[in-house]
Amino acid sequence: MTNIILATDSYKQSHFLQYPPQARAISAYGESRPNDFSDEVLFFGLQPFLIDYLGKSISEADIAEAELICEAHGVPFNSGGWDAILVDYDGYLPIEISALPEGVVAPAGVPLFQVVNTDDRMPWLTTFIETALLRAIWYPTTVATLSWKCAQLIGAGLERSSDDPAGQLPFKLHDFGARGVSSGESAGLGGMAHLVNFAGTDTLEGIMAARRYYGAEMPGFSIPAAEHSTMTSWGREGEADAYENMLDAFEGEGKIVAVVSDSYDLDNAVESIWGGSLKDKVLARKGTLVVRPDSGDPVETPARVLAKLWDIFGGSINAKGYRVLHPNVRVIQGDGMNITSIGRLVDRVIQDGFAIDNIAFGMGGGLLQSVNRDTLRFAMKANAMRDADGQWHDVSKKPATDPSKASKAGRQAVAFENGQMVARRADALDGAEDLLEPVWRNGKLLVSRSFDEVRERAKF
């Protein structure tokens, strides 16, 4: 699955025969078109594609394999073009990619990147990589945008109810999505995208991706936590012993341990075990117990647990007038969480008089898998053709059946106008700075982004 010549749609193998004979270069841009999900997008994930895919040169074996496959598959093969890339460019694709800085939050409809071939013999190459390039960008950008919107939502709740909103936010949304995605690569890219906005994760592939592609040292953290197998293996009669073992095994100053508590009867666990036989031990610990409901209504159930824990353990009233549980107990809700239910739960917790300090949120497949290319309406379209005389000609589409799919004509640029990022034609910048910066050319990474830089840029 690493042969870039085959990482495309079958029909693109025939496109070298379809461009006008006078074509020398094709320019194409990628964007998130205006959509119903978000007016803004957090651009992220280009650098891994450049390193892992474009950073690997094609070989004679790759060309031979692709030619054999295309012949048997029924599509033409551009052997002359690929041989020239192998001989003249050591197997690296002669293309240039310009892009906005990763981590930037841009309005939908603004070009995020632009591609052009650098060899006049290969105008077909720009759109040949559309499939792989667009796939590499839409997914981490969409997950990063979803996570960013959750950060705004939770952050607003913290601003309203917490004495320490900035300190609380990084660990308020935890990634539990590794098992719910389609591949390990998805776990890496999606898990890393979430870490742009938060520091809580159980997706180790995301940690490793951020380290490999952006030089992060340790971008995410987790805690010891129970699952149903470790609790139910004690048997129903041993439920209290299982919980006590968790308290004893992970005792220590500042230690946090999460315990799933709905294996049998959540209300009984809260009232009779955590608030009964183990209450003194919970209060005597130097660490924090996080009670995790994992079934029932995703809003009503954690709200009920919060209320019960307050009745049992008490707490304090903060400077904003909201209740904060005793520091030894907290709640996390991971079941049924998505951006809508998180919003409902934030509102409910505040409505009940509790600070958002008391609760953390977790998302699994809803964070890393319940997105697709149409969530942010991603597209990559040709926008200009340069001819043999060096003249650029506009290229665009404007379907009468769906005007929202109209594409931009002419080489693109992005500039600030009245404090807003806007799309402009490159030939109409009028002295403004083009924010689309060359980041890749002919097999070389021109700009390397660090994870800290991306995170800082994404802050709202």
Summary of the structure (lengths in Angstrom):
residues: 460
radius of gyration: 26.2
end to end distance: 37.7
largest distance: 85.2
contacts: 1611
relative contact order: 0.16
helix: 43%
strand: 19%
